Amino acid sequence: YNDCGKLFCIKTNAVVSKKYDVRFNVNKGDTDVSSKVYVRVVDSSDKDVNSNKLVTGSYTYYVEWADQGIVGKSGEFTVGNSDMVVDITIDDNDCTSPSWNDWLKIDNNGSITEYSGPGGTLTIPDDVQATSISYGVFSNNLKIISVSIPNSIKSLQSSNTTGAFFGCSNLSSISASGVTEMGTGTFKDCSRLKEISLNQSMTMIPKYAFENCCSLETMTLSSLNTVGEGAFKDCSNLKRLNISSNGLRSIGNFAFENCYLLSEIKLSKESWSNGTFNYDGLSLGSSAFENCRSLTSLDIKIAQS
């Protein structure tokens, strides 16, 4: 109704349902549960819903916490015509530790294709029979806080629009020292991602891999030859970049656009010709460093002849 300056009345036959706030009081009792507890609520169609915006009806809650995949109890409750508090008490019988194959699905090609775990701190075990994580497996999962990926997993795949961890906006750290290959937009919109470790033999950061990872502050990779289009676009807290590679060939369009705090870039290349530094045909894309307002230092290490 933008600019409808004379509109003063709207009639509709729609029924607007009042929504109520449901809070959960979880008593851990004498159990060994020390990590943060999550309460997930689903409606009668098994769809996740927001517990502070519930209409009258019946719901199911699931108490979950994340240490090594531990999951808790479940129960049912009914919302009447008022806000309410649901008291939940956990005992040792409610604590179970499923094996990884209870919450990961792996296809015949050795790719993880589905995750159904509780989130929080996720450690994929070393004995998992997989070499890759398929696109979209964790995308838009708001429960995951940190992920540790075993060295056996080498690839994080993506489709044209969805990366393996796309939109995990509460994800703060990733340990993936075995990963040597990523797809487009793998960590795009992981806005709280601050710590990440990747295999130093990785040669390419693909398009939009870290776009809008606005909590990421530093990145060090020693074997890069390609930084893809928009790879670090809108990483507004990225301060330092260390690409100690001898083979960097391409920095794509908009690669570091809007990295407002980027103040230091270290490049390494053993090349010296006629007293002039020569980067052997480095391709620098359009607007690669646009709006890098804090960039004051470019450290190029060369071998003196």
Disulfide bonds with the S-S distance in Angstrom:
none
